[in-house]
Amino acid sequence: MPKEMKRKRENGQDKPRKKKSLDKAEDVPVDTSKPSAVFQPSGGRSFTLSIALAGSVIANAKSHDQKNFLAGQIARALAVFCVDEVVIFDDEDERTQKNRPAVAGNDYTAFSHPDHFLAHVLSYLETPPHLRKSLFPMHPNLRTAGTLPSLDMPHHLRANEWCEYREGVTQASRPNGDGTHIDVGLPDLVKVADDIPAGTRVTVRLTDDALAETVAPSAPREDKGYYWGFAVRQCNSLSNVLTECPFDGGYDVTIGTSERGAPLTQVMMEPRFLKPAELNFQHVLLVFGGVAGLEKATKSDNELQKMGITEKNVNELFDAWVNVLPGQGSRTIRTEEAVWLGLMGIRPFVERLGAQG
């Protein structure tokens, strides 16, 4: 060791620095919550955001774990972007659909009926945790669903959180027909005046500590502006996504996605998307194809063929035909990736819908 360095060591000038003690910091509980990130309703919301996607995205995954993880990725996107409805449609041809075995009881459908599997897992994840045991019996489709990330949506309330609305499941009816008791995730059951069969999921508005009233599942959104989860709908074709729409008058604007579409950023700058209030847009639908795109879904749909909609002019089925990410670096964009990109791309439009009141 050089003499100068040895001299400094002896004088204590070059002693190793002691690490600061973390004992005090460890004793202080760390609050990791982010109150600013908790959903805050800002008044009633009449408009809805829906997406539709082909169940074949599940068929493309090779193992159960991959299929389960894929469903979880899609569910997270639905929750993060406040999607109100997800429609799973079958893009296989009619012959393939007819040759599938019928789904019954406890059948495992991840490989035999991917549409059913995806809808089943999404429905499970959307349901508040305290209701799942009552509403979802043990099923092979759900054997690893518990490993997926939590959606933690506003209606997934803890027992110590207050909200005037709650999701609940009805209990066995009282012998005298004196209303129905409902488990809403609180220490005590609440009571409603209606007689409702046991095991039914209901939305309730709490009026006091023990009483409540049943309301429509859309009431939290329409009355207060809460995001209250997503409805799951299954269709056997792309055309039925539109014809079986649950909203009066159908969807006001439909957006199809394809690598052959116009750039999404460009489409969102069109006047109809910059000033949606002028066209009274209320119900928006964003549609994603499977591995082979929406063209395959059109080719497999007899009703669309009768209408003259083919894989060559499928864009005519929608109000807008968009590419969610032009100039991609990978050869393909997977559907689960396109869902995130598409929802992010139309986010400014959705915010303008909210601003129109």
C-alpha positions in Angstrom: 0.0 0.0 0.0 1.4 3.5 -0.9 2.7 5.5 2.1 0.3 8.4 1.5 -2.8 6.1 1.4 -1.5 4.3 4.5 -1.1 7.7 6.3 -4.7 8.7 5.4 -6.1 5.4 6.7 -4.2 5.9 10.0 -5.6 9.5 10.3 -9.1 8.3 9.6 -9.3 10.3 6.4 -10.0 7.4 4.2 -12.0 5.0 6.3 -14.9 3.2 4.6 -18.1 5.2 4.9 -20.7 3.7 7.1 -24.1 3.0 5.4 -27.0 5.0 6.8 -29.1 3.0 9.1 -32.5 2.0 7.6 -33.9 0.8 10.9 -35.9 4.0 11.5 -37.3 4.0 7.9 -38.3 0.4 8.2 -40.3 1.1 11.3 -42.4 3.7 9.5 -45.2 2.1 7.5 -45.1 3.0 3.9 -48.3 4.1 2.2 -48.2 2.8 -1.3 -51.7 3.9 -2.3 -52.3 6.5 -4.9 -55.5 8.4 -4.1 -55.1 10.5 -7.3 -55.3 7.3 -9.4 -58.6 6.1 -7.8 -61.5 6.5 -10.3 -63.5 9.7 -9.5 -66.9 10.0 -11.1 -67.6 13.4 -12.6 -71.3 13.3 -13.3 -73.7 11.0 -15.2 -72.4 9.4 -18.4 -74.7 8.4 -21.2 -72.2 7.3 -23.8 -70.6 3.8 -23.9 -67.4 2.3 -25.4 -67.5 -1.2 -26.7 -65.0 -3.4 -28.4 -65.4 -6.6 -30.4 -62.7 -9.1 -31.1 -62.5 -12.6 -32.7 -62.3 -15.6 -30.3 -59.7 -17.1 -32.7 -57.1 -15.0 -30.8 -57.4 -17.7 -28.1 -57.2 -20.5 -30.6 -53.8 -19.1 -31.8 -52.3 -19.6 -28.3 -50.8 -23.1 -27.9 -51.1 -23.9 -24.2 -53.6 -23.3 -21.4 -51.2 -21.0 -19.7 -50.8 -18.9 -22.8 -54.5 -18.7 -23.4 -55.2 -17.8 -19.8 -52.5 -15.1 -19.9 -53.8 -13.7 -23.2 -57.3 -13.4 -21.7 -55.8 -11.5 -18.7 -54.0 -9.1 -21.0 -57.3 -8.3 -22.8 -59.2 -7.9 -19.5 -56.6 -5.4 -18.2 -57.0 -3.3 -21.3 -60.8 -3.3 -20.9 -60.5 -2.2 -17.3 -57.8 0.5 -17.8 -59.6 2.2 -20.7 -63.1 1.9 -19.1 -64.6 -0.3 -21.8 -68.4 -0.8 -21.1 -68.9 -3.9 -23.3 -66.8 -6.5 -24.9 -68.2 -8.7 -27.7 -66.5 -12.0 -28.6 -67.4 -13.2 -32.1 -66.7 -16.4 -34.0 -64.8 -15.8 -37.2 -64.8 -19.5 -38.2 -66.9 -20.6 -41.1 -70.4 -22.1 -40.5 -69.3 -25.6 -41.2 -66.5 -25.5 -38.6 -68.9 -24.0 -36.0 -71.5 -26.8 -36.6 -68.8 -29.5 -36.3 -67.8 -28.3 -32.8 -69.2 -30.2 -29.9 -71.8 -28.4 -27.9 -70.7 -26.8 -24.7 -72.2 -28.4 -21.7 -71.8 -28.2 -17.9 -68.2 -28.5 -16.8 -66.6 -28.9 -20.3 -63.1 -27.5 -20.7 -63.4 -25.2 -23.8 -60.0 -23.6 -24.2 -59.2 -25.7 -27.3 -62.7 -26.9 -28.4 -64.5 -23.5 -28.2 -62.1 -20.6 -27.7 -64.9 -18.0 -27.9 -66.6 -19.6 -24.9 -63.3 -19.9 -23.0 -62.4 -16.2 -23.5 -65.9 -15.0 -22.6 -65.9 -17.2 -19.5 -62.6 -15.9 -18.2 -63.4 -12.3 -18.9 -66.8 -12.7 -17.1 -65.0 -14.2 -14.1 -62.4 -11.4 -14.0 -65.0 -8.6 -14.3 -67.0 -10.0 -11.3 -66.1 -8.5 -7.9 -64.0 -11.0 -6.0 -66.5 -11.3 -3.1 -69.1 -12.7 -5.6 -67.0 -15.1 -7.5 -67.4 -18.1 -5.2 -71.2 -17.8 -5.3 -71.5 -17.1 -9.1 -68.7 -19.3 -10.5 -68.6 -22.9 -9.5 -65.3 -24.8 -9.9 -64.6 -25.1 -13.6 -61.5 -26.3 -15.6 -61.6 -23.1 -17.6 -60.9 -21.1 -14.5 -58.4 -23.3 -12.8 -55.6 -20.7 -13.2 -57.6 -17.5 -13.5 -56.7 -16.7 -10.0 -53.1 -16.2 -11.0 -54.0 -13.3 -13.4 -53.5 -9.6 -12.3 -56.4 -8.0 -10.5 -58.6 -5.6 -12.5 -59.4 -3.6 -9.4 -62.2 -1.7 -11.0 -64.4 0.8 -9.1 -67.1 -1.8 -8.4 -64.5 -4.2 -6.9 -65.0 -2.6 -3.5 -63.3 -3.7 -0.3 -65.4 -4.2 2.9 -64.1 -0.9 4.4 -64.8 1.2 1.3 -68.0 3.2 0.9 -69.9 3.6 -2.3 -73.6 4.2 -2.6 -73.7 1.5 -5.3 -72.5 -2.1 -4.9 -72.7 -5.4 -6.7 -74.2 -8.3 -4.8 -75.6 -11.8 -4.9 -79.0 -12.7 -3.6 -79.3 -15.2 -0.7 -82.0 -17.8 -0.1 -85.5 -16.3 0.0 -87.2 -15.8 3.3 -90.2 -18.1 3.9 -92.7 -15.3 4.3 -91.7 -13.6 1.1 -90.5 -10.5 3.0 -88.1 -9.2 0.4 -84.6 -10.5 -0.4 -81.3 -10.3 1.5 -78.2 -9.6 -0.6 -74.5 -10.1 0.1 -72.8 -6.9 -1.2 -69.4 -7.6 0.5 -70.2 -5.7 3.7 -70.1 -7.3 7.2 -73.9 -7.5 7.2 -76.4 -8.5 4.5 -78.6 -5.7 3.0 -82.3 -6.1 2.3 -84.4 -5.1 -0.7 -88.1 -5.2 -1.1 -88.1 -7.3 -4.3 -88.4 -11.1 -4.3 -85.4 -12.3 -6.3 -84.2 -15.9 -6.9 -81.2 -16.9 -4.9 -77.8 -16.8 -6.6 -78.7 -13.8 -8.8 -76.2 -11.0 -9.3 -77.8 -7.6 -8.8 -76.7 -4.0 -8.6 -78.0 -2.1 -5.6 -78.1 1.4 -4.3 -77.7 1.7 -0.5 -80.2 3.9 1.2 -79.0 3.3 4.8 -77.1 0.7 6.8 -79.5 -2.2 6.2 -81.8 -1.2 3.4 -81.1 -0.9 -0.3 -82.9 -0.8 -3.7 -82.1 -2.7 -6.8 -81.1 -0.6 -9.9 -80.1 -1.3 -13.5 -76.4 -2.3 -13.9 -76.1 0.9 -16.0 -77.4 3.2 -13.2 -74.0 3.9 -11.6 -72.7 5.1 -14.9 -75.7 7.0 -16.1 -76.6 8.6 -12.8 -73.2 9.4 -11.3 -70.6 8.6 -13.9 -69.0 5.6 -12.3 -67.1 3.1 -14.5 -68.9 -0.1 -13.5 -67.2 -2.8 -15.4 -67.9 -4.4 -18.7 -70.7 -6.6 -20.1 -69.6 -9.7 -22.0 -71.5 -10.8 -25.1 -70.9 -13.7 -27.4 -71.8 -13.8 -31.1 -71.5 -16.5 -33.7 -70.5 -14.0 -36.5 -69.2 -10.6 -37.2 -72.6 -9.4 -38.6 -74.3 -10.4 -35.3 -72.0 -8.1 -33.5 -73.9 -5.3 -35.1 -77.4 -6.8 -35.4 -77.6 -8.0 -31.8 -76.4 -4.6 -30.3 -78.1 -4.1 -26.9 -78.5 -0.4 -27.4 -81.6 1.2 -29.0 -80.7 2.3 -32.5 -77.5 0.3 -32.5 -73.9 1.7 -32.4 -73.6 5.4 -33.5 -70.0 5.0 -34.8 -68.2 1.8 -35.7 -64.4 1.6 -36.3 -62.8 -1.4 -37.9 -59.1 -2.1 -37.6 -56.8 -3.4 -40.3 -53.2 -3.0 -41.5 -54.8 -1.7 -44.7 -56.7 1.1 -43.0 -55.9 4.8 -42.7 -53.6 5.8 -39.9 -55.7 6.1 -36.7 -54.1 9.4 -35.7 -55.2 10.8 -39.1 -58.8 9.5 -38.8 -59.1 11.0 -35.3 -58.4 14.4 -36.7 -61.5 14.3 -39.0 -64.3 16.8 -38.0 -66.7 14.0 -37.0 -64.2 12.8 -34.4 -63.1 16.3 -33.3 -66.7 17.5 -32.8 -68.7 14.4 -31.9 -71.4 16.4 -30.1 -72.6 17.6 -33.5 -73.4 14.0 -34.5 -74.7 13.0 -31.1 -72.4 10.0 -30.8 -73.5 7.9 -27.8 -72.4 4.3 -28.5 -69.0 3.6 -30.0 -67.7 0.3 -31.2 -64.1 -0.6 -32.0 -63.6 -3.9 -33.8 -60.5 -6.2 -34.0 -60.0 -9.2 -36.2 -58.2 -12.4 -35.3 -54.9 -13.7 -36.7 -56.1 -13.4 -40.3 -57.9 -10.1 -39.7 -61.5 -8.9 -40.2 -61.3 -10.1 -43.9 -61.5 -13.7 -42.7 -64.5 -13.0 -40.5 -66.2 -11.4 -43.5 -65.5 -14.4 -45.7 -66.9 -16.7 -43.1 -70.1 -14.7 -42.6 -73.0 -15.7 -44.9 -75.2 -12.7 -43.9 -72.4 -10.3 -44.9 -71.9 -12.2 -48.2 -75.6 -11.8 -49.0 -75.2 -8.0 -48.4 -72.4 -7.9 -50.8 -69.7 -7.3 -48.1 -66.7 -9.4 -49.0 -63.1 -9.5 -47.8 -62.3 -7.0 -50.5 -64.7 -4.3 -49.4 -65.1 -5.2 -45.7 -64.1 -1.6 -44.9 -67.6 -0.5 -46.1 -69.1 -2.2 -43.1 -67.7 0.4 -40.8 -67.8 4.2 -40.4 -64.0 4.3 -40.2 -61.3 1.8 -41.3 -58.1 2.4 -39.4 -54.5 1.1 -38.9 -53.7 1.4 -35.2 -49.9 1.6 -35.8 -48.6 2.3 -39.3 -44.9 1.5 -39.9 -44.7 -1.2 -37.3 -41.3 -2.8 -36.7 -42.6 -6.3 -36.4 -44.2 -8.2 -39.3 -47.5 -8.4 -37.4 -49.2 -6.8 -34.5 -51.0 -9.3 -32.3 -54.6 -8.7 -31.5 -54.0 -8.3 -27.7 -51.4 -5.6 -28.6 -53.8 -4.0 -31.1 -56.4 -3.7 -28.4 -54.1 -1.6 -26.2 -52.9 0.5 -29.2 -56.5 1.0 -30.5 -57.9 2.0 -27.2 -55.1 4.4 -26.5 -55.5 5.9 -30.0 -59.2 6.7 -29.6 -58.8 7.9 -26.0 -58.9 11.6 -27.0 -62.1 11.0 -28.9 -63.6 9.3 -25.9 -62.6 12.2 -23.7 -64.4 14.6 -26.1 -67.5 12.4 -25.8 -67.3 12.8 -22.0 -66.8 16.6 -22.3 -70.0 17.0 -24.3 -72.0 16.1 -21.2 
